[in-house]
Amino acid sequence: MDTHTELRPWLASVYVSPNERRQGIGQILVESVMERARHNDISTLYLYTPDQADFYQKLGWRAIADESYHDTPVTIMSVRLV
């Protein structure tokens, strides 16, 4: 997110094809990245999402800001890994 270069590293481009959704694949992907980040001594991850804040909140992420990014409303979120 080029408007918040002070926030890093980012979880980005998580996508599960529509016919594979609601099977826990997204959760497995996100939790795997979180565990890998922990293993690499990363204490906080960030992401932004236009429409999946509830999904990430269920995985322990918290909203830190709502704003417009490239003319799209998004929620910026973070998760502490330590």
N, C-alpha and C positions, 0 to 999 in steps of 0.2 A: 504494500500500500504506500505509494509514493508520497502521500500527504502526511504520513506519520513514520518518518524514517527513524525516529527515536525508539519505536517499538520493534523489537525483534527477538527471536526469530518468529516467523509466521507459519501457521498451518494453512495451506492453500489448495484449492482445486480438488476438494473431496467430492467425488461424484460416483453415484451408484445408478446404473441404468434402471429405468422405471420398472421393467419386468423382474428385477432382482431386489426391489425395495421391500421393506417390512420383514426382512429375514435376519436382521442384526448385522448385516455386512458393514454398514456405515459405522456402527458402534465399534465393531472389531477393528476397522481401519483407523479410526480416531484414537482408540485406546492403545493400539499398537504404536502409533506415532508418539503418543504421550509417554509410553514406556521407554521407547528408544531415546527420546529427549532426556528423560530422567537418567538413563544409563550413561548419557553423554554429559551429565552435570548441567543440564539446562534447567533453570529454576522456573521460568515462566514462558509460556507460549501465547501467541496472539492469533486472532483470525478476524475476518469480517464476513458477515453473511447478510444477504438481502432478505432472507425469509426462513432461516432455520435456527433462529436463536433458541427456541424451545428445545429442539433436539440437543444442542450443545449444552444448554443449562442442565439437562438431565444427566450429562456426563461430567458435571462439575465446573463447567465454564461459567463466568459471570460477565454480564454486560458492563462495559465501561463507558460507552458513548453511543449515541445515535446521531448519525450525520449523513450528508449526501456525498457520495463518491462517484465521480463520472456520471452525474445526474441520476443516480440511483440511491434511494434511501437504504442505508445499511446499519447494522449493529456491529460495533467493534467489541470483541470479547477477549478475555484472558483466562488462563488457568495456571494456578501455582502448582508446581510439581514436587515441591519439597515439603 
